[in-house]
Amino acid sequence: MRKVIMALAMLMSWQCRPGAMAQTDRAAILRYLTELPQKKSARLISGQFESWGLAVKRLDDDGNYPHVVWEKTGKWVGLVGAEYHNGQDVNWEKPNQLFEEYWRQGGFCQLYLIMTNPANPGSFNGGGKCDINLVLDPYHPYHTHFYRELDKVAAGLAELQKKGVVVFLNPFAEATADWFWWGGNPTDFIRLYREVHDYLVKEKQLDNLLFIYEPSCANNTAMQFYPGDGYVDMIGFSLFVDYNKEIDSQSIQNYSQLKSLGKPMAISQWGPRRGGDQTGGQDQPPGDNLKLMRGIQKYYPEIVWWMNWNYAYAIATPDNSNYNARELLDHPWVINRDGIKPR
């Protein structure tokens, strides 16, 4: 009898540890996402990116993007996104505050990382070139810079782990593109991705992470950059279209090959029009939010969640907003925060 009591006590102690709860939630979430394409309705989780680092606003702030979407539609998206970096530094306090609140209220959380270029830390938004071999060389200054920054990221993720928050982690956005310093060479990128995965999971013992591999939709090299099944939990696509264009069968390159891997699939960056940062001038006229549903239903039905970017790309903005926002979030396929399982 005494052994039974001790075993129960140990089990209860394990279950009460935040890390243990995150591990349980992580497995349940992954199973839930994997099963969504089998459903006839409520199979696609809505998402809205908020902002970066110090610019992230509280959920009750009128300028917070998910809040704006709620004001316009009466719906809270299922998934909220943010980024730790703000310029050339890591600032995780405000993103974590947003994630913790959204998680408590039943939503999911996605974190993007735009790690600064170790060869040129002052470059904008992770741009420029860098020799990844030197980043992974323990004796090189690039290595020191990168891992000092990664340690700050890990500290923020550890705080979320303590609160039991599971994070959809996108460590290297648009991996197959050449505008970020980690893009360009598949072999080097895979080494870097795997090193970061193992450092966070094994060295830092973070078990609250679901890793996303995100290729760009603009080229067909996604399989060459794929880090491997043991390092990837989900596959996300970065997809932006002109305001007057629909999603078609060629919008996502390598979709069939990546689908065959059996991972949950997502559009992890999305915009129904192009903003001034992509046009080089003015934002395009508002786009139709429902083009997302038309494209997914016709060509990419295995997609289980999406994330609108902010600014001109958002589901809704106070002015000059993309239209059919309410119709998008009311669609029978869409899961908003109040419909998420197993949360």
Steps between C-alpha positions, in 0.01 A plus 500: 500500500781735589660443157172581329466826694859597418446425131185713496682782675781490246251501214312796647827684555603441138163611368513820705830614354443767231745326270309177527173677425656674198629168372153348534335799332762495227422141407125558519520812282706323237255211493209744477656686206579176322136389518342827380508426123276198561215723620223636279484835684688686777835392355700820439632718784501877445804709590617860520854630554528786749848656494867489598666520842441831673232593244268217608183644655286355774192309394269770638680775304295640211812483282561130561430321170305203641300755699425697181384178333272430797355851486425463128370143504402406855745209480832433669736316265617157611871576470695813588848576366790716613875536464760544777735724306454872488771650284836355606403357838282233660209629709274216607306651789211651300462207256498263797234705676283477190564126461426422863169687489395343170593153621299547821200598291523185288703614198821386336824700465757523221844657536713614207874548534692741278848443641738785428776440247817403693713640215315831505290541817385844393339379178124538469271207572754219476619607158838457335730202469680294763717187498298252706809283548651784703179538700533136602873527575528527883819708470366763262347837601195423284429201721529710815262761364242249381489291816493803728187606314356147498548481878278807537236331283528185711450704817170632366388156391591360841268753665218378277587142588459584869147622422421185300473691170568298185662704223479449125861598426609622156879530549597595141235666287486450122793262518535443126524869414828689469402826671573368852853414606408136568371439146686398188680175584284196592779303670605789722140591581415146610803493730399834652135402547594170665754669728240751618240228552736286708632796696151608607363151559802316643729766643228735626251215566204681346220252439225751421597562137345389171756570226389641165692464175397791278613515136415787272230431242697688237735213409498121476794408723304423818594132510870582467487718812283263707679439835358150555202338670669490840541878499170619353152481656311713246550644154402859437497699178560872453245615242401851391293582191402815315168655597345403165644147483364168628690211654548234233657158454845654449493733801675255734801331345588143609165463677444137396849390605475672837149363556636148460712551815185472711557816707225752584509774238433872528525834326721652766521843335212628290374818339210551255676805353850645497607777731736784428797294621443261207386747234774752574235772526140506614291219642289329237122551518321275752485132417226243550557295816286220359753426226687307768208264550442459128864408443532262795177318427577455132874437498644458850239332725763351732583846641393508867589854609602834359653825623418837345792740525435845644472846344348482149497120517278473809154345504371840608647845563336819631516663153532381141439146620499178303136402456281200587672465837183397682408260220844340521482434875138384474586241236400142597857378453650761733588441865529812713621517859174389655492188283851368556545146629667349700561822693 
